[in-house]
Amino acid sequence: MSGPYLGWMIIGWALVAWATPAHAADEFSGADKLRAIYSAEFRFTKQGFPVVPVAIGEGFARVTISAGPSGGLRLFPEGEGGPEIRGEDSWQVRAAATVPAKLSHWAVVWRGKPGNGGEADAQVKRWKELGEKPKRFEQGTVFGVGGEVLDRREVLVAVGPHSKPEEAEQALEVLGRKAALDNPGVFVELIDRPHGQLEAVGSKTGMRVRNEGVLWFVAGGDSPLQAEAEGEAGKALARVSGTYYGKVYVTLDRNGSLAVVNALPEDRFLAGLLPAEIFPNAPEEALKAQAVAARGELLAKIGTRHIGDPYRLCSRTHCQVYSGAGRETPRTTAAVAATRGEVLFTADGKDLADTVYSANCGGHTEHNENVWPDMPALAALRGHRDAPATAKPDVYEAGVSTENVERFINLPPAAYCAQAHLGAGDRFRWTVRRTGAELEKLLGRYRLGEIRAIEVPQRGVSGRALAVRVVGSARSETIRGELRIRQAFGGLRSSLFVVEFRNGEAIFRGAGFGHGVGMCQTGAVGMAETGKTYQQILHHYYPNTVLRKLW
């Protein structure tokens, strides 16, 4: 052994370990830290900000946590409120004797609110009569803030289990032929969390600290921590390097590799997020609108994503892009502070609005249920033109058809996202070519043979393709889902396109960048440039909502 060993109950090698008084810890510290990091509960700082556990990355073999410029690195094997170890400039963490999590995947056939117990029971009975083995689940969370309780839970009826998410998705297709599905999707059930010993080795003394499942690190004062991590040898190396405010904990991901998670107050999280999500030099009112939308998206997604993972949100576009400390700008941080605690609610004021957003809607936003079939139709996320109500009628007045979509793309009507000085250009209108060889490679898993035609049999209210039929020499395949369509053809900027198939080559002419639901970030810039306030911007993109301040 290269250095002395310190079990978390032992003091040694001139290092000091002591129990910090329990009142010094915020609400994210609890007696059972492993239970806490898998819980969907909301926790708050003393200042009233929600604490956000966001994954920096996972799939790592080794992680190094270092003190920031001002130093003062502290290691808490059991989280704040437990023993504390000081004296090292950095710690390298590895895991041993790991066991992956046990997960089951279920095909969701019905969703409802917790008060719909009778309807859930009826759905269970219905699917039993159809020869299936349904099960009830609950996801989401309940939290109190601003003097009221917000219930973000939903009840699920699902059929399964399946060992892989792909199997559950395939089961949905079969189940859909038996009976109608209500907001179908895939639910991940955590049977048993991953297990393993984490060992941290100090850079100065070689001190070793071991603990089951998780180790916590906190910087001294208000200094950020430095985190560096690398993936496992023999695999495609995953790397991450950055600085982060708040706490950083290292734990095990669902595969038994190391995961690095940043637990920080909501205002600090948004300050690091906004510069990655919108142009920092955008008009002030657009930045404020983005801050409110990002805050609402954060609150709405807690407890409904990354079930089975030791964090609430990821730092990718799947949740919201978060870049950590050091990327904040004065203008975006000021927008977060100016809208402190402000979120959008449904028109009746009883529930949070889901404030999703995308880069550029191409001139027309989309209904949420058309992009995500596992969501019910939401009044705040109705697709509409990205233009003033007084604008001349567009080509969709006569309905959405291939001819009208082509006219909409080739002769775009007036739109906020077209006139913006930031984010328009080739995000608003674009052309992509795919050769026959590229198509066969991209679509190879469908075993279609030589590609002969690409058709769009189903579109949303914005003209976005909801289904694409690819005709090959061997067989045909219908690809469904906005994101899957974009990915199938090599990462198209959006599914709002028309396609011409000529001489074995596909020419996609499209509009927009992203899914097109909710706020159009480029359009928000365009509205702000015309003098609109952030409240007016939010009202335009999220109709049937009210703005409220929760903290």
PyMOL commands that set and color helices and strands:
alter all, ss='L'
color gray80, all
select helices_A, chain A and resi 22-24+33-38+117-129+165-178+266-277+284-301+330-338+368-371+379-381+395-398+402-410+416-419+425-427+436-442+444-446+482-488+521-529+534-541
alter helices_A, ss='H'
color red, helices_A
select strands_A, chain A and resi 5-7+17-19+51-66+73-76+83-85+90-99+102-112+134-139+142-145+148-151+154-162+185-192+195-202+208-212+214-219+225-231+239-244+247-252+258-265+313-314+342-346+357-358+429-434+451-459+465-472+476-480+497-502+505-511+519-520+545-549
alter strands_A, ss='S'
color yellow, strands_A
deselect
rebuild
show_as cartoon
